[in-house]
Amino acid sequence: MMKKLSFAIVGAAALALAACGGQGDDALGDNIEDNYDAAADNLEAMADNTANSAEAAALENQADALEAEGDRKEEAIDEADVNAAAVNAM
């Protein structure tokens, strides 16, 4: 189970890094958030397909954590863009 979670997280990170090429900060933030959401969707699907309620709950919690982390990273990237613009204006 943890192997699948690790694979989902590594996949999301790899896709996020691939999104860096030539795109603006807003697009990068959106791509990262989308990738975390996709990984969370995979975990939720796994939770739906398990008969073990404790395992399903754990997968749902992990999915929620991934979605929150994706939101946090997207927000940080957007905020960094705003801060960079303020520094460049000085």
C-alpha positions as CSV (number, residue, x, y, z in Angstrom):
1,M,0.0,0.0,0.0
2,M,2.7,2.5,0.9
3,K,4.5,1.5,-2.3
4,K,1.5,2.7,-4.3
5,L,1.4,5.9,-2.2
6,S,5.1,6.5,-2.8
7,F,4.6,6.0,-6.5
8,A,1.7,8.4,-6.6
9,I,3.7,11.1,-4.8
10,V,6.9,10.6,-6.9
11,G,4.7,10.7,-10.0
12,A,3.1,14.0,-8.9
13,A,6.5,15.5,-8.1
14,A,8.0,14.4,-11.5
15,L,5.1,15.9,-13.4
16,A,5.4,19.1,-11.4
17,L,9.1,19.3,-12.3
18,A,8.4,18.6,-15.9
19,A,5.9,21.5,-15.9
20,C,8.7,24.0,-15.1
21,G,9.9,24.4,-18.7
22,G,9.0,27.8,-20.1
23,Q,5.8,28.4,-18.2
24,G,4.9,31.3,-15.9
25,D,4.6,31.0,-12.2
26,D,0.8,30.9,-12.3
27,A,0.7,28.0,-14.8
28,L,3.4,26.2,-12.8
29,G,1.4,26.5,-9.6
30,D,-1.8,25.3,-11.3
31,N,0.1,22.3,-12.8
32,I,1.5,21.3,-9.4
33,E,-1.9,21.6,-7.8
34,D,-3.5,19.5,-10.6
35,N,-0.8,16.8,-10.2
36,Y,-1.4,16.6,-6.4
37,D,-5.2,16.4,-7.1
38,A,-4.7,13.6,-9.6
39,A,-2.6,11.7,-7.1
40,A,-5.3,12.2,-4.5
41,D,-7.9,11.0,-6.9
42,N,-5.9,7.8,-7.4
43,L,-5.8,7.3,-3.6
44,E,-9.6,7.9,-3.3
45,A,-10.2,5.4,-6.1
46,M,-8.1,2.9,-4.2
47,A,-10.1,3.6,-1.0
48,D,-13.3,3.0,-2.9
49,N,-12.0,-0.4,-4.1
50,T,-10.8,-1.8,-0.7
51,A,-13.0,-3.8,1.5
52,N,-11.0,-2.9,4.6
53,S,-12.7,0.2,6.2
54,A,-9.6,1.1,8.2
55,E,-7.4,1.0,5.1
56,A,-10.0,3.0,3.1
57,A,-10.1,5.7,5.9
58,A,-6.3,5.9,5.8
59,L,-6.3,6.3,2.1
60,E,-8.9,9.0,2.2
61,N,-6.8,10.8,4.9
62,Q,-3.8,10.6,2.7
63,A,-5.7,11.9,-0.3
64,D,-6.9,14.8,1.8
65,A,-3.4,15.5,2.9
66,L,-2.2,15.5,-0.8
67,E,-4.9,17.9,-1.8
68,A,-4.0,20.2,1.0
69,E,-0.3,20.1,0.1
70,G,-1.1,20.8,-3.5
71,D,-3.1,23.8,-2.5
72,R,-0.3,25.0,-0.2
73,K,2.3,24.7,-2.9
74,E,0.2,26.4,-5.5
75,E,-0.4,29.3,-3.1
76,A,3.3,29.5,-2.2
77,I,4.2,29.7,-5.9
78,D,1.6,32.4,-6.5
79,E,2.8,34.4,-3.5
80,A,6.4,34.1,-4.7
81,D,5.4,35.6,-8.0
82,V,3.8,38.6,-6.3
83,N,6.9,39.0,-4.1
84,A,9.2,38.7,-7.1
85,A,7.3,41.5,-8.9
86,A,7.6,43.7,-5.9
87,V,11.3,43.2,-5.7
88,N,11.8,43.8,-9.4
89,A,9.9,47.1,-9.1
90,M,12.3,48.5,-6.6
